[in-house]
Amino acid sequence: MFAGSFGIARFPDFFYRLHSGGIPGTLGVGALLAASALYLTFEFGHFVFKPILAMFILVLTVPLGTEMLARSAYITNVKPSKAYVRDDTVERELEHKDPVE
């Protein structure tokens, strides 16, 4: 999670920052929830399901949210720090909004 927060502070544009915050955040919080489920299971003597359920919901929702943020940034024409290597939406004739700096 430290690497993700460092990436958010240091990376040059929105797309890099979005990726550096989404992936380590999901894995870091997921690992903390798995550890808490393991600890609480041994502490109470029976299986504790709530942290596992929260981890499952987190793994399902965070990547979808970051993908939707990246898609909306692309559609609103947020400029990346480098030019795109490949742009798959050129064939679909996607209409961009006014550029955002």
C-alpha positions, 0 to 999 in steps of 0.5 A: 500500500505504501508503493501505491501511495508513493505512485499517486504522489510521484506519477505524472498523469491521471492514468498512471496515478489511477493504476498505482492507486487501484492495484496496490490498494485492492491487494493491500486492503485485501491482505489486511482483511484476509489477515483479520479473518484469520486472526478472528477465526483463531481468536473466537474459535469459529470461522469469521466470514465478514472480512472474507465477504468484504474482501470479495466485494472489494475485489469485485468493485474496485477494479470496475470503478477504476476502469470506469474512471479511466474510461470517463477520463479518456472520453473527456479527453484527459491528456496522458503524459505520453502519446498513446502507443495504440488507440483501439477506439479509433475504429469505433469513431468515439466522439471526444469532448473538449480537451481537459488539461 
